Amino acid sequence: MPDAAPAGQHTLRRHNSALVLRTVLDTSGISRAAIAAHTGLAKATVSSLVDRLIAAGLVTETGQVVRSGRGRRSTGLAVSPTGPHGLGVEIGVDYLATCLVDLTGQVHDHRVRPGDNRDRPAARVLASAVRAINAALRDARVPIGGIGIAVPGLVDADSGLLRVAPNLGWRELDVVAEIAPRLDRPELPIVVGNEADYAAAAELGAMADARDFIFVSGEIGIGAGLVVDGKPYRGVRGFGGEIGHITVDPAGPLCGCGARGCLEPLAGLDAIMRTAGLPAEEPLGTLVYRLTDGDATALRAVRDAGRWLGIALASVVNMVDVPCVVLGGSYAELAPWLSDPIAAELRRRVVGAAWSPVRIVRATLGGAAAVRGAAAAPVRAIIADPDAYQAS
């Protein structure tokens, strides 16, 4: 027999508290009576839950709601702009970034600290991350409800361990254990995730017309996030989306992962810059300037990268049947020149392309997507279980 037990009063309250908060978030200005009508909860229950949410700083009253007809006016409700924020951290190959995200998804205090992390020991990079987090905590004028950390590697969904980050040379690293004890607020909950997965989740919230897509982010490495039916799909163990390590040319160059012919050393930003005749540390704007100016070498470098990207993306689309490719990271800036060669390979290689062409769009959030997604992760946790935040 199943080992299930009936839901207790506390479990029901947690569920109902989350239901009320989500309703307020979805319908700003809604009244208590309208929440009761929308959710089916008793008015007394809604009133009690709203009072608790207000006391926790999650919900605020917006003033009286204008209504037609006779009767007493109601008070509108909205999520509090000064409620708990998520603090996002992105540990990139050549930068560290932080930002805050509020309960509505708005971004505040976005900071980027350039610096090559490839040749630095993990302990030094994480020490820099601790300093960046503590600076953001000290400067915050709002409560912080949790920290999300985006990393360029495989994160085990069960343990939270960073199994490998090829472009940083990191293996088997417990990021939370290394960072948490050194924070000014060590009690804050911390979650760690893959940067492309977080970026895809952030783009999902920013794009109104896309619920099924593959987000591909080009930096030093190449990562991807898959979104199906409006939900990020990370794989059973959290290892999905490693499109940079799809083999596109078995005789190709050696990759940082140890295999040969992966997409990353052929279409990553370092490869594009090198083929365009530019140093890897040159700003991306220099390449964009040359492309805009019609430089033949730069155009050929990006066109070749687009061809390799199209070959890899066609394999993904044939497998999972998503209708849209979103170009993020540096690829978003290169989209005007990448899109045509990618589209050509998709038309040639995607079996269903004749009946359902794959759309290619430019990401809306640019290079800030991953850190925004990381910051939104603890916010989503609060919205899903406000009682847990109230008890913390």
C-alpha positions in Angstrom: 0.0 0.0 0.0 1.2 3.6 -0.6 2.8 5.2 2.4 0.8 8.4 1.9 -0.6 10.4 4.8 -3.4 13.0 4.7 -2.4 16.6 4.5 -2.2 18.3 7.8 -3.3 21.8 8.7 0.2 23.2 8.3 0.6 21.6 4.8 -2.7 23.0 3.7 -1.7 26.5 4.9 1.6 26.3 3.1 -0.2 25.4 -0.1 -2.9 28.0 0.3 -0.3 30.7 1.2 1.5 30.0 -2.0 -1.8 30.0 -4.0 -2.7 33.4 -2.6 0.7 34.9 -3.2 0.8 33.6 -6.8 -2.7 35.1 -7.4 -1.6 38.5 -6.1 1.5 38.3 -8.3 -0.5 37.4 -11.4 -3.2 40.1 -10.8 -1.7 43.2 -9.2 -4.3 45.3 -7.5 -6.6 42.4 -6.8 -8.8 42.5 -3.6 -9.2 40.0 -0.9 -12.7 39.2 -2.0 -11.5 38.7 -5.6 -8.8 36.3 -4.4 -11.4 34.3 -2.6 -13.6 34.1 -5.7 -10.6 33.2 -7.9 -9.2 30.5 -5.6 -12.3 29.1 -4.0 -10.9 29.7 -0.5 -13.0 31.1 2.2 -12.9 34.9 2.7 -11.7 34.5 6.3 -8.9 32.2 5.2 -7.8 34.6 2.5 -7.8 37.5 4.9 -5.7 35.6 7.4 -3.2 34.5 4.8 -3.0 38.0 3.3 -2.3 39.5 6.8 0.6 37.0 7.2 2.0 37.8 3.8 1.8 41.5 4.5 3.6 41.0 7.9 6.3 39.1 6.1 6.9 42.0 3.7 5.8 39.9 0.7 2.5 41.7 -0.1 1.5 45.3 0.3 -1.8 47.2 0.1 -2.2 49.5 -2.9 -5.2 51.5 -1.9 -8.9 51.2 -2.5 -10.1 49.4 -5.6 -12.6 51.4 -7.8 -15.7 49.4 -8.3 -19.0 50.0 -10.1 -22.3 49.7 -8.3 -23.0 50.0 -4.6 -21.2 48.5 -1.7 -18.0 49.0 0.3 -14.8 49.6 -1.6 -12.1 46.9 -1.4 -8.4 47.4 -0.8 -6.1 46.3 -3.6 -3.1 44.1 -3.1 0.3 43.7 -4.9 3.6 42.0 -4.2 5.9 44.3 -2.3 8.6 46.1 -4.3 10.6 46.2 -1.1 10.1 42.6 -0.3 12.8 39.9 -0.4 15.1 40.0 -3.4 17.2 37.2 -4.9 20.9 37.9 -5.2 22.3 36.4 -8.4 26.0 35.6 -9.0 27.5 34.4 -12.3 31.0 33.0 -12.2 32.0 33.4 -15.9 35.2 32.3 -17.6 36.2 36.0 -18.0 34.1 37.9 -15.5 32.1 37.9 -12.3 28.6 39.4 -12.3 26.0 40.1 -9.6 22.5 41.5 -9.5 19.3 41.7 -7.4 15.9 40.5 -8.7 12.6 41.4 -6.9 9.4 39.5 -6.5 8.1 40.8 -9.8 11.3 39.8 -11.7 12.6 43.4 -12.0 16.4 43.7 -11.9 18.4 46.0 -9.7 22.1 46.8 -9.1 23.6 44.8 -11.9 27.4 44.8 -11.6 30.0 43.1 -13.8 33.7 42.6 -12.8 35.9 41.6 -15.8 38.7 39.2 -15.2 40.1 36.1 -16.8 39.3 33.1 -14.4 40.8 30.4 -16.6 44.2 30.4 -15.1 43.2 31.1 -11.6 42.9 28.5 -8.9 39.3 27.8 -7.9 39.9 29.0 -4.3 40.9 32.4 -5.6 38.0 32.7 -8.0 35.6 31.7 -5.2 37.2 34.2 -2.9 36.5 36.9 -5.5 32.9 35.7 -5.7 32.6 36.0 -1.9 33.8 39.6 -2.0 31.3 40.4 -4.7 28.5 38.8 -2.8 29.4 40.5 0.4 29.6 43.9 -1.4 26.1 43.4 -2.8 24.8 42.4 0.6 26.3 45.4 2.3 24.9 47.8 -0.4 21.4 46.2 -0.6 18.6 48.4 0.8 16.1 45.6 0.7 15.9 42.2 2.4 17.8 39.3 0.6 15.8 36.1 0.5 18.5 33.8 -1.0 21.5 33.5 -3.4 21.6 31.9 -6.8 25.0 31.1 -8.3 25.4 30.4 -12.0 28.5 28.4 -13.1 29.8 27.3 -16.6 29.6 23.5 -16.0 27.7 20.4 -14.9 25.8 20.8 -11.7 24.5 17.6 -10.1 20.8 18.2 -9.5 20.7 16.0 -6.4 23.8 17.1 -4.5 24.4 20.6 -5.9 28.0 19.7 -6.6 29.8 21.2 -9.6 31.0 18.0 -11.3 33.1 19.6 -14.0 33.6 23.1 -15.5 35.9 22.4 -18.5 36.8 25.9 -19.4 37.8 26.7 -15.8 39.5 23.4 -15.2 37.3 22.7 -12.1 36.2 19.2 -11.0 34.1 17.9 -8.1 33.7 21.2 -6.3 31.2 22.0 -3.6 30.6 25.6 -4.4 28.1 26.2 -1.5 30.4 24.7 1.1 33.3 26.9 -0.1 31.3 30.1 -0.2 28.6 30.0 2.5 30.9 30.1 5.6 32.7 33.2 4.4 29.6 35.3 3.7 28.4 38.2 5.9 25.0 36.3 5.8 26.0 32.6 6.0 22.4 31.6 6.9 21.0 32.6 3.5 19.9 29.7 1.3 22.2 29.2 -1.7 21.4 27.3 -4.9 23.9 26.5 -7.7 23.0 25.9 -11.3 24.3 25.8 -14.8 24.6 29.2 -16.4 22.8 28.3 -19.6 19.9 26.8 -17.7 19.5 29.9 -15.6 19.8 32.1 -18.8 17.1 30.0 -20.5 14.8 30.4 -17.5 15.4 34.2 -17.5 14.6 34.4 -21.2 11.4 32.4 -20.7 10.2 35.1 -18.3 11.2 37.9 -20.7 9.7 36.5 -24.0 5.9 36.6 -24.1 5.5 34.5 -27.3 7.8 31.5 -26.7 7.2 28.5 -24.5 9.2 25.9 -26.4 12.8 26.7 -27.4 16.4 25.9 -27.1 18.5 28.8 -25.8 22.1 28.7 -27.0 24.7 30.9 -25.3 28.0 31.6 -26.8 30.9 32.8 -24.7 34.3 31.2 -24.2 32.2 28.0 -23.9 28.9 27.1 -25.5 25.9 26.2 -23.3 22.3 25.6 -24.0 19.1 25.5 -22.0 16.0 23.6 -23.2 12.5 24.9 -22.4 9.5 22.7 -23.1 5.9 23.7 -22.4 7.0 26.7 -20.5 9.3 24.8 -18.2 13.1 24.5 -18.2 14.2 20.9 -18.8 17.6 20.1 -17.3 17.7 16.3 -17.7 17.4 13.6 -15.0 20.7 14.5 -13.3 20.8 18.2 -14.3 23.4 17.6 -17.0 21.3 18.5 -20.0 22.1 21.3 -22.4 25.8 20.6 -23.0 25.5 21.5 -26.7 29.1 22.7 -26.8 30.2 19.1 -26.6 28.2 17.7 -29.4 30.6 16.3 -32.0 30.3 18.1 -35.3 33.7 17.2 -36.8 35.3 14.0 -35.6 38.6 15.1 -37.1 38.3 18.6 -35.6 40.4 20.2 -32.9 40.8 18.9 -29.3 38.2 20.3 -26.9 38.8 21.3 -23.3 36.6 18.3 -22.3 39.1 15.9 -23.7 37.2 14.9 -26.8 37.9 15.9 -30.4 35.7 17.7 -32.8 33.2 19.3 -30.3 31.2 22.3 -31.3 32.9 24.6 -28.7 36.4 24.8 -30.2 34.9 25.4 -33.6 32.2 28.0 -32.8 33.0 29.4 -29.3 33.9 33.0 -29.0 37.6 32.3 -28.8 37.5 30.3 -32.0 35.5 33.1 -33.8 37.9 35.8 -32.6 41.0 33.8 -33.6 39.6 32.9 -37.1 38.7 36.6 -37.5 42.3 37.5 -36.9 41.7 39.1 -33.5 43.2 38.3 -30.0 40.9 36.4 -27.7 41.0 39.2 -25.2 39.8 41.8 -27.7 36.4 43.3 -26.9 33.5 41.8 -28.8 32.7 45.3 -30.0 35.8 45.2 -32.2 34.5 42.1 -34.0 31.1 43.7 -34.4 32.7 46.8 -35.9 34.6 44.8 -38.4 31.5 42.8 -39.3 29.5 46.0 -39.8 32.3 47.4 -41.9 32.1 44.3 -44.2 35.5 42.9 -43.2 35.8 39.7 -45.3 37.9 37.7 -42.7 35.5 38.6 -39.9 32.4 37.7 -42.0 33.9 34.4 -42.9 34.8 33.5 -39.3 31.2 34.2 -38.1 29.7 32.4 -41.1 31.8 29.3 -40.4 30.8 29.4 -36.7 27.1 29.7 -37.8 27.5 26.7 -40.0 28.9 24.6 -37.2 26.2 25.9 -34.8 23.5 25.0 -37.4 24.8 21.4 -37.6 24.7 21.0 -33.9 21.3 22.7 -33.4 19.8 20.5 -36.2 20.6 17.4 -34.1 19.0 18.9 -31.1 15.9 20.0 -33.0 15.5 16.6 -34.6 15.6 14.9 -31.2 13.4 17.2 -29.1 11.3 19.0 -31.8 11.3 22.6 -30.5 10.2 25.3 -32.9 12.5 28.1 -31.9 16.2 28.8 -31.4 17.2 31.7 -29.1 20.7 33.1 -29.6 22.1 34.5 -26.3 25.3 35.7 -24.8 27.8 36.9 -27.4 25.7 35.2 -30.0 22.9 37.7 -29.4 25.3 40.5 -30.6 26.4 38.4 -33.6 22.9 37.3 -34.5 22.6 39.5 -37.6 25.5 37.6 -39.1 25.0 34.2 -37.5 21.3 33.7 -38.3 21.5 33.0 -42.0 24.1 30.2 -41.9 22.4 28.6 -38.9 19.0 28.8 -40.7 20.6 27.3 -43.9 21.8 24.2 -41.9 18.5 23.9 -40.1 16.6 23.9 -43.4 19.0 21.3 -44.8 19.2 19.0 -41.8 16.0 19.2 -39.7 13.7 16.5 -41.0 10.5 18.4 -40.3 11.7 21.8 -41.5 9.6 21.6 -44.7 6.4 21.5 -42.7 7.5 23.5 -39.6 10.5 25.9 -40.1 12.6 26.6 -37.1 12.4 30.2 -36.0 15.7 31.9 -34.9 15.4 34.9 -32.6 17.8 37.1 -30.7 17.7 36.9 -26.9 16.2 39.9 -25.2 18.4 39.9 -22.1 21.9 39.7 -23.7 24.8 38.8 -21.5 22.8 39.5 -18.3 20.5 36.5 -18.7 22.4 34.0 -16.6 22.9 36.2 -13.6 19.3 37.4 -13.8 18.2 33.7 -13.9 20.4 32.9 -10.9 18.9 35.8 -8.9 15.4 34.7 -9.9 15.9 31.2 -8.6 15.6 32.0 -4.8 12.7 34.4 -5.7 10.9 31.5 -7.3 11.5 29.4 -4.2 9.9 32.1 -2.0 6.9 32.4 -4.3 6.5 28.6 -4.3 6.7 28.4 -0.5 6.2 31.7 1.3 5.7 30.0 4.6 9.3 28.7 4.5 10.6 32.2 4.0 8.4 33.5 6.8 9.8 30.8 9.1 13.4 31.6 8.3 
